[in-house]
Amino acid sequence: MARRFQVVLLIALALGVVGLASPALGADPASLVHIPKPSSVHTEPLHVPSKTLMGPGPSTAHPRVLQAAKLPLLGHLHGEFVKIMIEVQEQLRYAFQTTSKYVLAVSGTGHAAMEAAVANFVEPGDVVLVGVNGIWGERMADLVERYAGVVVRLEKPGGQVFHPDEVERELAANPEIGLVFLTHGESSTGTLQPIEGMGDACKRHGALFFLDTVCTLGCVPFNVDKHGVDITYSGSQKCLGAPPGASPLMVSSAAMAKLKQRKTKPFTYYFDLNLLGEYWGFEDNPRWYHHTGMVTNMYTLREALSILQDEGLAEAWTRHREAAERLWSGLERMGLELFVENPEDRLPTVTTVKVPEGVNWKDVASHMMHKHKIEISGGLGPTAGKVFRIGIMGYNAGPQQVNRLLSALKEALDLYGQPKGEL
Ligand SMILES: Cc1ncc(COP(=O)(O)O)c(C=O)c1O
């Protein structure tokens, strides 16, 4: 009898049925698969076309940055990876021009860093002055209200910027304002917000200065410490020319002190800066797991910041200015009109140019994409339907790229309407 049992057991093992019949493993795994394989998806290695991204973002990544994306994964607390994080923090201090200890890259795109800033620095009932001259001020006002802050709106039509006196007047009239938000590069309207004197105005009234630098960091002259900025966030996929997903955030010690005085914990776990500071070593502490670091995005951000470091910040600012001026004069020679009237208020990184009468911007943009693989985009928020938005950022901020864009745009405009100006 025992011998017969042994034989049956051996046969069962040989057929591999013991595992399948075992209650621990449950029923045949295939019986759980009810959704068929997606027949519309071809599983050969992914291929995407190569395009020149000259819209408001993302911008074309530098080939060296894309090489870094191929590096093997490290654990997010491995010594080699922590070293990369420390280097990124040093490089961000250079890009922001700050000595602040509180510098990091938030996992996620610019919105993640934007939301992280609001979630940490706005407590219920806090009053925030928000400069609204395009979609980013609108979005900030929305975010502040979602975190139960009280918004005081300072409004300007799209295409115009704020003066420190206007900010100071609001601060004097509303002494309860604790935070002042402005957008350095308003990518929906194409304005460059002058920030000279803004930080001082905020300090005179005991408010923190909070600035969006998503479309300016690395491309436009900017010095966090000199301009008295307390909180600023940026993006990786615009001026820095890295893939989206790791967003720089900088906080001054004054802002950090405010965070420590909060009456309530921030209503976010993922973006809680006290916890993130433990992972980023804010107090030179041993690093702790908070969430899995975005390993590959950190490589690419570091590579992009290394390219900036090699070039030099002042040199990168000049290159972007020269590329923008080349673009603006080319557009004007073609008879096109720039949306931002005052040349000093024009953002070098995202240019808004009026769509000529009788031209449908989509025809032009789609011709440029299909024939030349160049992306430009239409307006957003207050400029929707009225302008083209052309991004000259990072890898694309050079004379050849600008010339290529201008001739493709001229060809499209000649096809789809006016003008017929010279190039
Ligand atoms: C000025 C500005 N702020 C914030 C954002 C949001 O960044 P993201 O799209 O990376 O979330 C953008 C994106 O275009 C932007 O241009």
Ligand as a Chemical Component Dictionary entry (heavy atoms), coordinates in Angstrom:
data_LIG
# 
_chem_comp.id                   LIG 
_chem_comp.type                 NON-POLYMER 
_chem_comp.pdbx_formal_charge   0 
_chem_comp.three_letter_code    LIG 
# 
loop_
_chem_comp_atom.comp_id 
_chem_comp_atom.atom_id 
_chem_comp_atom.alt_atom_id 
_chem_comp_atom.type_symbol 
_chem_comp_atom.charge 
_chem_comp_atom.model_Cartn_x 
_chem_comp_atom.model_Cartn_y 
_chem_comp_atom.model_Cartn_z 
_chem_comp_atom.pdbx_ordinal 
LIG C1 C1 C 0 5.224 78.568 -15.584 1  
LIG C2 C2 C 0 4.809 77.151 -15.368 2  
LIG N1 N1 N 0 4.531 76.716 -14.120 3  
LIG C3 C3 C 0 4.165 75.455 -13.869 4  
LIG C4 C4 C 0 4.064 74.530 -14.889 5  
LIG C5 C5 C 0 3.642 73.129 -14.574 6  
LIG O1 O1 O 0 4.641 72.227 -14.881 7  
LIG P1 P1 P 0 4.349 70.692 -15.294 8  
LIG O2 O2 O 0 3.561 70.724 -16.551 9  
LIG O3 O3 O 0 5.735 70.155 -15.443 10 
LIG O4 O4 O 0 3.601 70.058 -14.198 11 
LIG C6 C6 C 0 4.347 74.917 -16.202 12 
LIG C7 C7 C 0 4.216 73.980 -17.319 13 
LIG O5 O5 O 0 4.102 74.333 -18.460 14 
LIG C8 C8 C 0 4.735 76.258 -16.436 15 
LIG O6 O6 O 0 5.012 76.684 -17.678 16 
# 
loop_
_chem_comp_bond.comp_id 
_chem_comp_bond.atom_id_1 
_chem_comp_bond.atom_id_2 
_chem_comp_bond.value_order 
_chem_comp_bond.pdbx_ordinal 
LIG C1 C2 SING 1  
LIG C2 N1 SING 2  
LIG C2 C8 DOUB 3  
LIG N1 C3 DOUB 4  
LIG C3 C4 SING 5  
LIG C4 C5 SING 6  
LIG C4 C6 DOUB 7  
LIG C5 O1 SING 8  
LIG O1 P1 SING 9  
LIG P1 O2 DOUB 10 
LIG P1 O3 SING 11 
LIG P1 O4 SING 12 
LIG C6 C7 SING 13 
LIG C6 C8 SING 14 
LIG C7 O5 DOUB 15 
LIG C8 O6 SING 16 
# 
